[in-house]
């Protein structure tokens, strides 16, 4: 699996943080705060892959279709969640996706400096 940084999503996430669209929740909250599969499917069906992709910091070009291609969600389709950023940073580092990990680390710093 070759996962690289989704720069479009990274720029979108940074803009959301600058605008204050952040939930400063705790590390373990992501399991409760993450959008459901149904919510992501509705976004994909209604807005298309371009909008869907903005909510995932990783891209795996070896996967077919948007649901398998995009990895590392960071928010609830409205705001960046600190818990998602922390969770993603840990997972990205664990699987040696260093550019994704570094982007998530940067987002966490931006969130915590607010």
C-alpha positions as CSV (number, residue, x, y, z in Angstrom):
1,X,0.0,0.0,0.0
2,X,1.4,3.4,-1.1
3,X,-0.3,6.2,0.8
4,X,0.7,9.7,0.1
5,X,-0.4,13.1,1.4
6,X,-3.6,14.5,-0.1
7,X,-2.5,18.1,-0.4
8,X,-6.0,19.4,-1.3
9,X,-7.3,18.0,2.0
10,X,-4.4,19.3,4.0
11,X,-5.0,22.8,2.7
12,X,-8.7,22.4,3.4
13,X,-7.9,21.3,7.0
14,X,-5.5,24.2,7.6
15,X,-8.1,26.6,6.4
16,X,-10.8,25.2,8.7
17,X,-8.4,25.5,11.6
18,X,-7.6,29.1,10.7
19,X,-11.4,29.8,10.6
20,X,-11.8,28.3,14.1
21,X,-13.8,25.3,12.7
22,X,-12.3,22.9,15.2
23,X,-13.6,20.6,17.9
24,X,-11.0,20.4,20.7
25,X,-12.0,17.0,21.9
26,X,-9.9,14.2,23.6
27,X,-7.9,11.4,21.9
28,X,-10.4,8.6,22.4
29,X,-13.5,10.6,21.3
30,X,-13.1,9.8,17.6
31,X,-14.9,6.5,17.7
32,X,-18.0,8.5,18.8
33,X,-17.4,11.6,16.7
34,X,-16.5,10.1,13.4
35,X,-19.1,10.4,10.7
36,X,-20.9,7.2,9.9
37,X,-20.3,5.3,6.7
38,X,-23.8,6.4,5.6
39,X,-22.8,10.1,6.1
40,X,-19.7,9.7,4.0
41,X,-21.7,7.8,1.3
42,X,-24.2,10.7,1.2
43,X,-21.5,13.2,0.8
44,X,-20.0,11.2,-2.0
45,X,-23.3,10.6,-3.7
46,X,-24.5,14.2,-3.4
47,X,-21.3,16.2,-3.8
48,X,-19.0,13.9,-5.7
49,X,-15.4,12.6,-5.2
50,X,-13.8,16.1,-5.1
51,X,-15.7,17.2,-2.0
52,X,-15.5,13.7,-0.4
53,X,-11.7,13.7,-0.9
54,X,-11.2,16.9,1.1
55,X,-11.9,15.1,4.3
56,X,-9.1,12.5,4.0
57,X,-5.4,13.3,4.4
58,X,-4.2,10.2,2.7
59,X,-4.5,8.9,-0.9
60,X,-3.8,5.3,-1.9
61,X,-3.7,5.3,-5.7
62,X,-3.4,1.5,-5.8
63,X,-7.0,1.2,-4.4
64,X,-9.9,1.5,-6.8
65,X,-12.8,3.7,-6.1
66,X,-13.0,6.6,-3.6
67,X,-14.1,4.6,-0.6
68,X,-10.9,2.5,-0.7
69,X,-8.6,5.2,-2.1
70,X,-9.0,7.9,0.7
71,X,-7.5,7.3,4.1
72,X,-7.1,9.2,7.4
73,X,-10.3,11.2,7.9
74,X,-9.8,14.3,10.1
75,X,-13.2,15.7,10.7
76,X,-17.0,15.5,10.8
77,X,-17.6,17.1,7.3
78,X,-18.0,20.5,9.1
79,X,-15.1,20.8,11.5
80,X,-11.6,19.4,12.2
81,X,-11.6,17.1,15.2
82,X,-8.6,17.1,17.4
83,X,-9.3,13.4,18.3
84,X,-9.2,12.4,14.6
85,X,-6.0,14.2,14.1
86,X,-4.3,12.5,17.0
87,X,-5.7,9.1,16.0
88,X,-4.6,9.5,12.4
89,X,-1.1,10.8,13.4
90,X,-0.5,7.6,15.4
91,X,-1.8,5.3,12.7
92,X,0.1,7.1,9.9
93,X,3.4,6.8,11.9
94,X,2.7,3.1,12.7
95,X,2.4,2.3,8.9
96,X,5.3,4.6,7.8
97,X,3.2,7.1,6.0
98,X,5.5,9.9,7.1
99,X,4.2,12.7,5.0
100,X,0.6,12.1,6.3
101,X,1.9,11.8,9.8
102,X,3.8,15.0,9.6
103,X,0.8,16.9,8.2
104,X,-1.4,15.6,11.0
105,X,1.3,16.6,13.5
106,X,1.3,20.1,12.0
107,X,-2.5,20.2,12.3
108,X,-2.4,19.2,15.9
109,X,0.1,21.9,16.6
110,X,-2.1,24.5,14.9
111,X,-5.1,23.3,16.9
112,X,-3.3,23.3,20.2
113,X,-1.9,26.8,19.6
114,X,-5.4,28.3,19.1
